[in-house]
Amino acid sequence: MTETKSNKIEREYVIPLREKCRPVPRYKKTPKAVKSVKEFLARHMQIRDRDLKKIKIDRFLNEQLWQKGIKKPLHKVKVKVVKEGDIVRVYAANLPAKMNFKKIREEKREKKGKEALEKKKESQKSMMEKAKDQIKPQKEEKTTEDKDKDKDGVKDKVEEKEKEKAIEETEKKENKKEAKEKKHTTSIKKTGEPEERVVEK
């Protein structure tokens, strides 16, 4: 039993399963064995409310318990237990040769997968940096276009926009004046030719 300062407790237990599984029907023996492992650890690791959901069994330990099928579970199992906060993780202390080989092979696969992901991320970063380097000269060209040629303190593009706005405003004013003048001119029909009359304000 080892206890570290960061509330991490590590222990090893040999859990007896024969007595718990004996009264159970044959087709429920291994599920009962798994449940009895959890109950044993809930009692010994002092889990509040004996909540079995806080106990996480390792996949290889589960495979070891199910090794001979649903009718013939192991009579006892040696486990390594790690408690961090409220969660308890359970691992098999000594796996059979086949399972040990399988575990090592899967760990290698995971390691290769992580390395491949890291390489991919690095290549993506380098691609992004190249793209940024290509974009920077274009931005510099744009900034040179935006410069002030006549050096009056206002950029040329801004000046052009202001001129266009001023022209639009003057056109609108002229159109309004013309519309007012047309409104005030009326035509009066007489027996002869129409006569235009301008009404003064």
Secondary structure, DSSP 8 states (H G I E B T S, - for coil): -EE-TTSEEEEEEEEE-HHHHTTS-GGGHHHHHHHHHHHHHHHHTT-GGG-GGGEEE-HHHHHHHTTT-SS---SEEEEEEEEETTEEEEEESS--HHHHHHHHHHHHHHHHHHHHHHHHHHHHHHHHHHHHHHHHHHHHHHHHHTS-SS-SSS-HHHHHHHHHHHHHHHHHHHHHHHHHHHHHEEEE--SSS-EEEE---
